[in-house]
Amino acid sequence: MKKILVAAVVAAVAAFIGHRFLKLKGIALASREVPVKHLNCHYLKHIEYGAEDITILRDGLAFLSTGLKFPGLPSFSDEPGKIYVMDLLHPKPTPVELQIKGDLDLNSFNPHGISTYTDEADDSVYLFVVNHPQQKSQVEIFHLVQENTLVHLKTITHPLLHSVNDIVAVGVESFYATNYKSFDNDALNTLAVFLGFPWCDVVYYSPKEVRVAANGFLSANGINISPEKRFIYVSDIMGHLIDVYERKEGEQLVHLKAVAVGSLCDNIDVDHKTGDVWLGCHPNGMKLSMYNPEDPPGSEIIRIKNIHSDQPVVSQEYVDDGHVLMASTVAAPYEGKLLIGTVFHKALICDLK
């Protein structure tokens, strides 16, 4: 009887492990292949090692974070990360490296998600950058003082900001940030992922208050805000969902809905004029994590129109099999143009007209 019980337990554990592996393959969309759908695009000059995140001001000034080194993903540069800027109103927009002044250690600069905040009192522009020096998790705040110069103002760390992926600034020193891991401890996080526990969260930070603002994500990734600043959008990359929240008094977030997108969507950008939500996505996560240059990870750009309606329209706007663009992470529209960034590859500027 003891042998029978042991055998039954072993069989049950083996069946559960097998089920979880199949579930994880499904989450990673390991069998997914998508047909190519291109736009009229060309590569951006000077961007050779990815543009993981891109954000654009209303006046057409675009910021790009490049050179990200992220655990488990390939990196082809030994140089520190950089921030570029480009004017999309220029007849031939070209990225220019921003000079960074202040006490930040640029040798270990490893920029990830970025966001801007414009102070309406004096039109000052602040750039918020998720930074992973030595794989740490912190947020840098910069002040744009000239067209090509950032002054480092502050480094923010906090136990709740243990694995920040992306941020959206809502004040001169306040923001919402996504944590892509459930725990800072790698072993515990791996166990949570394997068991499918939705324990990742969004944290609200201000100098007076730091707290969890939303939770229940398998892995919280990109985050952004609607043009009128009323709604917050969060990508649950492993859930293949975009969650929609309404900002309430006291920076409380109320969950309104989740929109299925059918892909592993990374960063989020929002059209300033239309409010359309644009997503840089990974059509097959297995190809990204098991990088093979002979079978490269593809790119997929998704747009959501009328996201607050009863029937949002989800559409593929650009798809590539990795031979033109590998591992797309962000798609930022502006006045008929579209910037597409990647984890470690190049970046595109496309014509939407």
VENGIRA-V538950 format. One record per run of one state. SS is the DSSP state (a for helix, b for strand, c for the rest). FROM is the first residue (numbers start at 1). LEN is the number of residues. Records with the same first field share a line. If there is no record, write none. Layout:
BEGIN
SS: FROM-LEN ; FROM-LEN
END
This chain:
BEGIN
c: 1-1 ; 28-9 ; 38-2 ; 44-9 ; 57-4 ; 67-15 ; 88-8 ; 98-1 ; 102-4 ; 109-2 ; 120-4 ; 132-1 ; 136-2 ; 147-2 ; 157-7 ; 170-5 ; 180-6 ; 196-4 ; 207-2 ; 218-2 ; 226-5 ; 240-1 ; 249-3 ; 261-3 ; 271-6 ; 283-2 ; 290-3 ; 296-3 ; 306-7 ; 321-7 ; 335-2 ; 343-5 ; 352-2
a: 2-26 ; 106-3 ; 133-3 ; 186-10 ; 237-3 ; 285-5 ; 293-3
b: 37-1 ; 40-4 ; 53-4 ; 61-6 ; 82-6 ; 96-2 ; 99-3 ; 111-9 ; 124-8 ; 138-9 ; 149-8 ; 164-6 ; 175-5 ; 200-7 ; 209-9 ; 220-6 ; 231-6 ; 241-8 ; 252-9 ; 264-7 ; 277-6 ; 299-7 ; 313-8 ; 328-7 ; 337-6 ; 348-4
END
